[in-house]
Amino acid sequence: MSACATGSRGPTMSEAFIGLLVAAGLVAYLVYALVHPEKF
């Protein structure tokens, strides 16, 4: 969230979208690891 990344408009929708994708990926990984613990 530096000034160079966001420009003068503040946080962009793409940054929020990327954040949501990362959070969703982490949740999916944790659920998968709980369902299939023998693979880890």
Buried (B, 14 or more C-beta within 10 A) or exposed (E): EEEEEEEEEEEEEEEEEEEEEEEEEEEEEEEEEEEEEEEE
